[in-house]
Amino acid sequence: MKRNILTKLSLLMAVLVVLYSCGSKKQASKPADVVTTEKGKDLVSTYELNNLNFITFDGRAKAKMELGNDSKNVTLNVRMERDKAIWISVTALLGIEAVRILITPDSVKIMNRLNSEYISKPFSYIYNYTNPGISFRMLQDILVGNISTEMLRTDQLQVATSDADVQVIGVKDGLTFHYGVNKQNRPFIFNLMEIGKDTKMEATYSDYAVIDGHNFPQRFTLNIEGNGVKVASDMLYNKSEFNKTVELPFTIPSRYKAIN
């Protein structure tokens, strides 16, 4: 268990926003057609316009990652090709790369460089940790601080508006969600729960800055509790670039051992 802590923490980091259902998993099913209210349609239109509309992302962040009693201070390099791939490199002490991750709409690949091991699975591997309703696009959106308009396409939606912010609460596919949205129509908090479970997740976004024309949160924190599992992370970006050429290298050396 100890020797794989960086692998586990890094996978959690890659799917950090969706690790809320660690009990028995249900099979993915085709969602029923949803009739979205006019209020929901207005929100989808508003937030789609204010979400980050990017082609590529390249970021570097200092992060403290915790799983149970294990804690690591690491550097994360995060790169994305929108709707195609999420690439994460985790560097530990002395600048040594410990873990590399590549997630696509079809697959999840993880290399543990410290132990010369790797995981290569279909995207559905993520469902070992999360509800099958989570899509690649939802994961991508939350990692860059976008509001998931997929979640807003529901007929169970409540909106409360004040001078300071907008609170959006809804239910979809057995999940309850809550967004707190600032006056720039960017989220500052996101909560997600699965109905009937005692698990909870809270993500916060702060320190917004305009980077290459994109209003991007430089700080991202996460807390997850439930079913005896506690996960926490605190990321602070010191580099963020959009729409530049990115490389996503991922070649597994022949000497590496496949693990389940």
Secondary structure as the mmCIF struct_conf table of DSSP 4:
data_model
#
loop_
_struct_conf.conf_type_id
_struct_conf.id
_struct_conf.beg_label_comp_id
_struct_conf.beg_label_asym_id
_struct_conf.beg_label_seq_id
_struct_conf.end_label_comp_id
_struct_conf.end_label_asym_id
_struct_conf.end_label_seq_id
HELX_RH_3T_P HELX_RH_3T_P1 LYS A 2 ASN A 4
HELX_RH_AL_P HELX_RH_AL_P1 ILE A 5 ALA A 14
TURN_TY1_P TURN_TY1_P1 VAL A 15 VAL A 15
HELX_RH_3T_P HELX_RH_3T_P2 LEU A 16 VAL A 18
BEND BEND1 GLY A 23 GLY A 23
HELX_LH_PP_P HELX_LH_PP_P1 SER A 24 ALA A 28
HELX_LH_PP_P HELX_LH_PP_P2 LYS A 30 ASP A 33
HELX_RH_AL_P HELX_RH_AL_P2 GLU A 38 ASN A 50
BEND BEND2 ASN A 51 ASN A 51
BEND BEND3 ILE A 55 ILE A 55
STRN STRN1 THR A 56 LEU A 67
TURN_TY1_P TURN_TY1_P2 GLY A 68 ASN A 69
STRN STRN2 ASP A 70 GLU A 81
TURN_TY1_P TURN_TY1_P3 ARG A 82 LYS A 84
STRN STRN3 ALA A 85 THR A 91
HELX_RH_3T_P HELX_RH_3T_P3 LEU A 93 GLY A 95
STRN STRN4 GLU A 97 ILE A 103
BEND BEND4 PRO A 105 ASP A 106
STRN STRN5 SER A 107 ASN A 112
TURN_TY1_P TURN_TY1_P4 ARG A 113 SER A 116
STRN STRN6 GLU A 117 PRO A 122
HELX_RH_3T_P HELX_RH_3T_P4 PHE A 123 ASN A 128
TURN_TY1_P TURN_TY1_P5 TYR A 129 TYR A 129
BEND BEND5 THR A 130 THR A 130
TURN_TY1_P TURN_TY1_P6 PRO A 132 GLY A 133
HELX_RH_AL_P HELX_RH_AL_P3 PHE A 136 LEU A 143
TURN_TY1_P TURN_TY1_P7 VAL A 144 GLY A 145
HELX_RH_AL_P HELX_RH_AL_P4 THR A 149 LEU A 152
BEND BEND6 THR A 154 ASP A 155
STRN STRN7 LEU A 157 THR A 161
BEND BEND7 ASP A 163 ALA A 164
STRN STRN8 VAL A 166 LYS A 172
TURN_TY1_P TURN_TY1_P8 ASP A 173 GLY A 174
STRN STRN9 LEU A 175 VAL A 181
TURN_TY1_P TURN_TY1_P9 LYS A 183 GLN A 184
BEND BEND8 ASN A 185 ASN A 185
STRN STRN10 PRO A 187 GLU A 194
TURN_TY1_P TURN_TY1_P10 ILE A 195 GLY A 196
STRN STRN11 LYS A 200 ILE A 211
TURN_TY1_P TURN_TY1_P11 ASP A 212 GLY A 213
STRN STRN12 HIS A 214 GLY A 226
TURN_TY1_P TURN_TY1_P12 ASN A 227 GLY A 228
STRN STRN13 VAL A 229 PHE A 242
BEND BEND9 ASN A 243 LYS A 244
TURN_TY1_P TURN_TY1_P13 SER A 254 ARG A 255
HELX_LH_PP_P HELX_LH_PP_P3 TYR A 256 TYR A 256
STRN STRN14 LYS A 257 ALA A 258
#
